[in-house]
Amino acid sequence: MIAIVGLVLLFICVFGGYIMAGGSMAPIIKAAPVETFIIAGAAIGAMVTGNSMTIVKGFFGGIGHILAGPKFNKQDFMDCIFLVSKIMKVLKAEGAVALESHVEAPESSAIFGEYPRLLKDHALIHLITDSIRLLVVSSSAPRPDAVEDVMTLAIKTHHHEALKPAVCFANLAGALPALGIVACVLGVVKTMAAIDQPPAVLGALIGSALVGTFLGVLFAYGIAEPLGNRLTQIIDDEGQMYNVVKQIIVGTLNGHPMPVIIEAARVGLTHDFQPSFSEVFDGLRGK
């Protein structure tokens, strides 16, 4: 919701400062609907033309994502550490075959079932289960670095896909000032058609045309670009969850002590989501 606060502050400062300087809102209010229709309509049309429907849907879904914030919280990161640690404990104690039923039907697994919020993230669950499947189906134990390469590629691909709507915001921010000029030029064309009118009429028409340039720049650098930056931050924050999974699985396959593996996964998280040492290890003892 902090994004809403920022947008409110943006409009208060821009239009409040304009009014404080003695400007009248009447010309802007009169011209804004038509200019916004031209600019926003052209921007959406260009976006639909240049992107797949999946990305377009992701763009509009990204607005809700920005307002809601990251889908994971600190407890979710702890739960991920607990979940993957339990799976690795079974792997070390009973072997990869014992995990086959868990990875083939995670929604029916007693281990996965303890963490219903994580089960809702299909990308996360697939990263865990597909990585374990490599161990189950291999005739001999795969090298840890080979498993790490596969997981790194899977995470990179997912992250690249998740960032496409944010790239769409960035492209939109780059296009909006130019589309504002398009709206302004159309206003100038309209003004030229009324060149025989009195100065007061021409002034109003020119002012309306300039509103297009103003709105294009405002929408670009005051709205689209900040929203795109925020969406990128959220996606990067959420992406830490997948690195936790990789850290624990690869560390276990390399034979490192479990406390060291878990601590490496914990300290790799940013401070907003990083649980304390005692929270993690007390939680593991409680499990």
N, C-alpha and C positions, 0 to 999 in steps of 0.2 A: 504493500500500500504506500510505501515511501515514494513510489513513482508518481502517484496522484498528488502527493504533497509538493513534489518538485514541479509538476505541471501547473498547479495552482499558483505557486510562487512565481513561476515564469510569466504567466499571464498578468498577475498583479503588478509585477515590476515593469513589464513592457507597456501595458496599457495605462497603468497608474502613472508611470513617468510621463507618458504622452499627455495625459489629462493635466498633470501638475504643470506641464510646460505651456498649458493653455490650449491644447488641441481639442477639437471637437470629435466625439465618437460617431456623430451622425453620418459623415461620408463613409467611414469604414463599415459601419453597420449596414448601410445601404448597399455597398459594393461587395461585401464579404461573401454573401451566399452564392452569387453568380461566379465570382472569382474562385471561390473554394470548389464549386462544382467543376469548373474547367480544370483546375490544378489537380484536385483529388481524382477526378474521373480519368484524366490523362495518365496520372501516375499508376492507378490501378490497372488501366488498360495495358500500359507498357509492362507492368509486372506480370500480368497474366500471359502476355505475349512471350515474354522472355524466360518463363519458368514453367516447370511441370505443375500439375494440379496438386501433387503432394506437397511441393514447396509452398504453393500459394496457401493451401490449408494450414501448413505449418506457420506461415507468416501471421495469419489471423489468430491461430491458436497461441502463437508466441506472445500476443498482446495479453491474453489471459495468464500466460505463464509469468510474464513480467509482474503483473498485479499480484499474483499469488506468491511469487518468490520460489526459491528452490524447493523441489519436492521432497528432499531429504533433510532431516534435522540431525542433531548430534546423537540422539538415541538410535536413529536408523544406522548411523555409521558404527556405533557400538554393536548393534544387532548384526550387522554384516560381519564384523570381526568375530563375534560369537558363532554365527552360522558357519562360516568357512572353517573356523578352527575346529568345530565339532566334526565337520566332514573330513578334515585332514586327520583328526584323531582316529576316526573309524578306518581311514585308509591305512594308517600306520599299524593299527591293531589287528585288522581283519583282512586287509588287502583291497585291491580295487574292485574285485568281483562283488564284495559286500555292499558296494555303493550303487550297483547297477539298478536296483529297484528304485532308489532315491532319485537318480538322475533321469530315469525314463518317465517317471510320473511324480515330479516334485510336488504337485498339488495334493498327492496322497501320502507324501513322505512325512514321517513323524518329526524328522529334523527340520525340514523346510516349513512344516506346518506351525512351528513355534513362532514364525516370523511372517505373519500375514501381510504386513505392509510391504515387505521386500518381495513377496511373491507376486505382487501386482506389477512390479517392474520386469517386464518380459525380457528386456535386453540384459538386465543384470542376471536373471535366472538362467538365461541361455548361455551367458559367459561362464557361469559356474558349471552348469550341467555339461555343456559341450567340452569344456576343458577336462572334466572328469571322464567323459566318454573316451577321450583319447587314451586315458590310462586303462580303461576297461577293455577296449577293443584291440589294443596293441598286444602282439604276441610276446613282446619283451618290453621291459620298462623303457619308455622314451627318455631321451636325454632332457634334463631340465631346461637347457638353453633352447632346445627345439620347441618345447611347450611354451616357454616364455615368448619366443618369436611369434607363435600362433596367437597367443593372447594379446601381445602388443599390436599385431595387425588387426585383430578383431576390435580392440578398443579404439585404435586409430580410425578405422572405418566407421564405427558407430559415432565417434565424436565429429568426424567430418560431416556425416549426414545430419547430425543434430544441429550443427552450426549453420546449415544452409539458410534457414529462415533469418538468422541474424545477419548473414551476408546480404539477404534481400533488403533488410532495413538499411544497411550501408549503401547499397545501390540506389535505393529510393532517396536517401539523403543527398546523394550526388546529383540526382535528376531533378529534384524539386525546385531548386533555384532557376534552372533553365525553363522548367514548365511555368514557373511564375513569370518569366520573361515572355513566354508565349501568351499567357493571359494578358500581360501588359500590352503587348503588341496589338492584340485584338482590340483592346481598349483604345489604343491610339488610332487604329483604323476607324473605329466608331467615331472618335473625336474628329478625324479629318473629314468625315462625311458631314459633320455639322460645323464646318469651318466658318460658315456665314453667321453663326450665332453670336450673341453678345459675349464679352469676356467672362462674365460670371458663369454662364452656361459652359463655356469651354473649360474654365478652371475646374468646375465640378467633374466634367468628363475626364480631364487629365488626372485629377485626383483619384477617381475611381480606377483608372487604368493602373496607376502606380500602386494601388492596393494589391494588385496581382503580384508584383515584384516583392512587395513587403511580405505577403503571406507565403510565397514560395521559399524565401530565405528563412522565415520564422519556422515554418513546418520542417524544413531541412535540418537546421542546426539547433532548434529549440525542442523538437519533438522526435523526428525520425532517428537522427544520429544518436541522441542519448538513449532512446529506447533500444536501439540496436546494440549499443555498448552494454546496457544492463542485461539484455538477453544473453550476450556472449559471456558475461560474468556468471550468470546463473548456470549456464550449460557447463562452463569450466568447473564451477563448484560441484555440480552433480557428477561430473566426470571423475572426481576423486574416488567415488564409490567403486568404480571398476578397477582402479589401481590398487585399492585395498585387497580386492579379490586376487589380483595377480601377485601382489606381494606375498600373500600368505601361501598360495598354492605353489608358486615357484620356490619360495624359501623352504617349504616343507620338502619338496622334491630334491633340493640341494642338501638336505640333511641338517639344516641349521636348527639350533634349539628353539622350541616353540616360543618361549618368552622373548627371545631376540626377534623372531619373525613378527610377533604381534606388536612389539614396540616399534619396529620399523614401519609397520602399517599405520600405527597410531601417529607417530611423529611426522608422517608424510602428509597429514591432513592440515589444512589451514586452520588458524586459531578459532575462527567462527564455528567450526564443526569438530574440532579436536577435543575428544574427551580426555580427562586427566588420567595419569598412570593408575591411580587408585581406582577410578571408576571402571576402567577396563579390567584390571586384574582382580578386583573384588567381584566384579560381575562374572568373570570366568569361574571363580571359585564357587559363586552362588549357583552356577549352572551345573 
